[in-house]
Amino acid sequence: MPDYKLYYFDVRSRGEVIRLLFHLADEKFEDQRIQMEEWGVLKAEMPLGQVPVLEVDGVKIAQTTAILRYLGHQFHRAGTNAVECARLDMMAEVIQEFMSAQGMGSYSRVLFGLIQANKEQFFKEKVLPDVEKYAPLVEKFLLENGNNGLLLGDRETWVDVFAAETFSKIIDYGSPDALDAYPHILALINRVFNHPNIKKYVAQRKPTPA
Ligand SMILES: N[C@@H](CCC(=O)N[C@@H](CS)C(=O)NCC(=O)O)C(=O)O
């Protein structure tokens, strides 16, 4: 395996899903958690001036989904043919759109205090409408795969981890009952976070504001 180094801030936000995928696959990586005072210098060294960035034997890759897709293939946590890969990509795009939607896309800045807003009110008025738009799409896909808590087949892929981490933040940073109308998404979260490798990592993870 190559030498992997992940650059991200010391929070979950967009980068944690990559850490989860490394833990799922039980693969080693250097978890470079950037402090805000270092960011000014490091930003200039990143391919797109943003993180997460994965360095693979010294070569830097940016964009969360590009990193996840690459690692999914490296760790055999992807589709097994081009059509399966495209079906997973379709769901990954849905998750990416959800994360970038109007309310969801701003919510972490509300949680960090970078946007002045009442957290509970913002969640209810801005984030929940995004959940209501995107969760049914994922719910339907999960049901079509046979109601086993996975988006494709019977083994966790990078897109399962991406979806589970994204929706679990709705519960962890929003409201515990926000996904009650989506039992298959709850089953996906349950399945991914009960994988022994992920469970072990999460048990010792420190809480972060987003
Ligand atoms: N489309 C990119 C977005 C990356 C992004 O927004 N990164 C933020 C942190 S979550 C960042 O680097 N912010 C610092 C900056 O832009 O200076 C992805 O999915 O990776």
The ligand as a Gaussian input file, in Angstrom:
#p B3LYP/6-31G(d) Opt

LIG

0 1
 N      -15.881000      20.536000      -2.851000
 C      -14.869000      20.425000      -1.824000
 C      -15.145000      21.458000      -0.742000
 C      -13.971000      21.566000       0.225000
 C      -14.221000      22.612000       1.274000
 O      -15.225000      23.356000       1.251000
 N      -13.286000      22.659000       2.216000
 C      -13.350000      23.621000       3.309000
 C      -13.419000      22.883000       4.657000
 S      -14.861000      21.836000       4.751000
 C      -12.059000      24.422000       3.335000
 O      -11.007000      23.964000       2.917000
 N      -12.151000      25.649000       3.869000
 C      -11.012000      26.515000       4.071000
 C      -10.796000      27.471000       2.928000
 O      -11.521000      27.449000       1.922000
 O       -9.861000      28.279000       3.082000
 C      -14.873000      18.999000      -1.257000
 O      -15.919000      18.350000      -1.279000
 O      -13.827000      18.533000      -0.796000

